[in-house]
Amino acid sequence: MERLSHIISGSKGTAIGYVTPPTRLAGKENELFAQRDQKLQAARERRRLRQSEGYKTLHECPESISMKLT
């Protein structure tokens, strides 16, 4: 039973837009999607900054650039 509870309340499937049943029942799916959109936008901006500085990968990039907008 504990395993089932963990699966239901977990955050699996965010890339495919999965919303757990408790989140959906609480009516918070729109809030969850908005948070996901904000995180994706921040990641895009970090990637843009990194690429504009000429860094190809996150490992080459100074921490100041990699952690901006988080």
C-alpha positions as CSV (number, residue, x, y, z in Angstrom):
1,M,0.0,0.0,0.0
2,E,2.9,2.4,0.8
3,R,4.3,1.8,-2.7
4,L,1.0,2.6,-4.3
5,S,0.7,5.8,-2.3
6,H,4.2,6.8,-3.4
7,I,3.4,6.2,-7.1
8,I,0.1,8.1,-7.0
9,S,1.6,11.2,-5.2
10,G,5.0,11.2,-7.1
11,S,6.0,13.6,-9.8
12,K,6.6,11.1,-12.6
13,G,5.8,12.0,-16.2
14,T,6.2,15.8,-16.0
15,A,7.6,15.8,-19.5
16,I,4.4,14.3,-20.9
17,G,2.1,16.5,-18.8
18,Y,1.1,13.9,-16.3
19,V,-0.8,15.2,-13.3
20,T,-1.3,12.9,-10.3
21,P,-4.9,12.1,-9.3
22,P,-4.6,14.0,-5.9
23,T,-3.4,17.1,-7.7
24,R,-6.2,16.9,-10.2
25,L,-8.8,16.4,-7.5
26,A,-7.5,19.4,-5.6
27,G,-7.9,21.5,-8.8
28,K,-4.3,22.4,-8.9
29,E,-3.4,21.2,-12.4
30,N,-3.4,24.7,-13.9
31,E,-1.0,25.9,-11.2
32,L,1.2,22.9,-11.8
33,F,1.4,23.6,-15.5
34,A,2.2,27.2,-14.9
35,Q,5.1,26.2,-12.6
36,R,6.4,23.8,-15.3
37,D,6.2,26.5,-17.9
38,Q,8.1,28.9,-15.7
39,K,10.8,26.3,-15.1
40,L,11.1,25.6,-18.9
41,Q,11.3,29.3,-19.7
42,A,14.1,29.8,-17.1
43,A,16.0,26.8,-18.6
44,R,15.7,28.3,-22.1
45,E,17.0,31.6,-20.9
46,R,19.9,30.0,-19.1
47,R,20.7,28.0,-22.3
48,R,20.5,31.2,-24.4
49,L,22.9,33.0,-22.0
50,R,25.3,30.1,-21.9
51,Q,25.3,29.9,-25.7
52,S,25.7,33.7,-26.1
53,E,28.9,33.5,-24.0
54,G,30.3,30.7,-26.2
55,Y,29.9,27.8,-23.9
56,K,28.7,24.6,-25.4
57,T,27.9,22.6,-22.3
58,L,26.9,23.4,-18.7
59,H,30.2,21.9,-17.4
60,E,32.3,24.5,-19.3
61,C,30.2,27.3,-18.1
62,P,31.0,29.3,-14.9
63,E,28.4,28.8,-12.1
64,S,27.3,32.5,-12.3
65,I,25.9,31.9,-15.8
66,S,24.5,28.4,-15.1
67,M,22.6,29.5,-12.0
68,K,21.1,32.7,-13.4
69,L,17.3,33.0,-13.3
70,T,16.8,30.1,-11.0
